[in-house]
Structure formats: structure tokens, C-alpha cells
Amino acid sequence: MTLGGSQETNVLVGEEYLEAGCHAVDAEDGDITDKVDISGKVKTDKPGDYTITYKVKNSARQKAVKQRTVHVVEKMDKNTKGIPVLMYHYVYTKDDKPDELNSNWILDTELEKQLKWLTDEGYYFPSYQELRAWIDGKHSLPAKSAILTFDDGNAHFLKYGIPLLEKYKVPATSFIICDRDASAKNIIKYASEYITFQSHSYGMHTAGTHQIGHSGKIYDLSAAEVKADQEKCKKLLGTNEAFAYPYGDVSDVAPAALAETGLLCAFTTEYGKCKIGADPMRLPRVRVQGDNSLEGYKASVEN
């Protein structure tokens, strides 16, 4: 069972509590999110701690329960500078490294240093519901807020990255290329309470015919075809909160088409932090270079 955003959720008194839900996957039944029962109430007019409980049963009548603590606070050091959505790709170890290393690969020990720093600094990890409401100017988020994303659903990340996220209890997103043979198996095999699998498209992570941007296939598709591609991803993943454009390519018709599927946020590879008032279907990210120092990483998150 995977909660959207931080398990310890913060809400400023008087603002709306945004239910980010709980995604549930069973080894035999697959996605069973539609069977999750949510109970509990949050009174945002009254400061205090509230509990939301998520329960689900599989076909064998086995039950799983997860809880979210919602802190309604009177004061909050609000984020006004922007939210860094950190873009990672692949993780390797000293004993299992690719034949050719590039800046998309990060050593597991370096990733661990970054996760430790984020948790030591008390970073908050908002859900996509919270991020979207913040962008729309309807919700406050803590000054120290960040979202972690890992593109492509690479086997090295799934094998070495997820255990580190679990160790430090940092929620993150794995953007999956859904038409790859292993994708359907991996979202069950690597299901984790700290990973949400979201769409990196179904069949658009490939070369197209137009010499625009990075020449991705998205430029060859109509709005209807882009929408149909994302609908396939929704069916496979059971999620539909966020999307990462393949190669960062954004065609003229894609943002509106994706919005029609109900997506909350869509991310490019343009460098920068998300800002209030930004286009939620064209959001930038902060690329994490695998050869960056920890000090350089801190600067990219904070500044």
C-alpha cells in the first residue's frame, strides 16, 4: 500500500485537507486500489493531529491497513521560492555498474547521502494533489518541500534505489515506460510503500519522424492519439496523477490532451523549480547529475 505524498501530512489551519489516496497492489490480484476503504476525518478549522486509515482486502480475504497522520498547524514557514521536483534516472553499485557510465547514473552510496540529508533537514514530500493545489495558489506547502522522481523504470533503480527510499522512508515516483515487456511484472515485483509508479508514456518513448526537440514520437501523434496512449498507461499502472514527457519533448497538442485524461501534473526536462501560477502540464524539474557533489546537490535543492 503506497500513500500519495508524505505519511506525516501537514495542513495549514483553515486550508483544505487534500486526500492523496492510497494505491494498493497485490502479488496475485494486481492493482486493487479500487477496493481501498478510507476512513477518518480532518477538521482543518481546529489545530491538532488527525488519523486517516486505509484498509483493503485481496481475493484471499487477507487484509492490509495503513494510516496517515495529518497535522493541522496554526503556523507554517511557507514555500514561496518554488518546489524542486528532482529528476533522477539510474542507480548502480560498485559491484554492479553499467559498461558505460554517464551523468544519468548515480552510485547508491551517493544517493544514500542525498536521502540522509533530505531527511536530516526535515524535508516534506508533497503529493501531486498538494503540488497542483499549490501551483494553483490554493494551498500552502512547507518551505522545505521536494518531490523525487526516477525516469524510465530502469532495473538498476528498482533493485538498488527502492531499498534506499524504504530505509530513509522517502516517497518517490518511478516514471514507467509502459510498453516495455517487463513493466507489468515490475510494478508488482517492486511494489513498495514508498514508490508510486506513474506514466512515462506507453508507446511514445521512441524516435519519431520530425526533427523537433529530441525528435520524439510525440510530435507525430494527434491529440486523440496522445490521449489514447495515456489511457493505456492508466489501465496498466492504476495511477494517473503525474506524467513525464519522453525525452522532455512537448508537442503543441500534448498538454491539453493529457489534461483531458485527468492528470494533475506533467513534467518536462526543462531545468527549474515549479512555481505558483505555472502551467501544470508543462512543469520543469531539477536534474540530478550522478557526478555531482553533495554540496552541489544541496545547492540545487535549496537555491
Order of alpha helices (4+ residues) and beta strands (2+ residues): beta-beta-beta-beta-beta-beta-beta-beta-beta-beta-beta-alpha-alpha-beta-alpha-beta-alpha-beta-alpha-beta-alpha-beta-beta-alpha
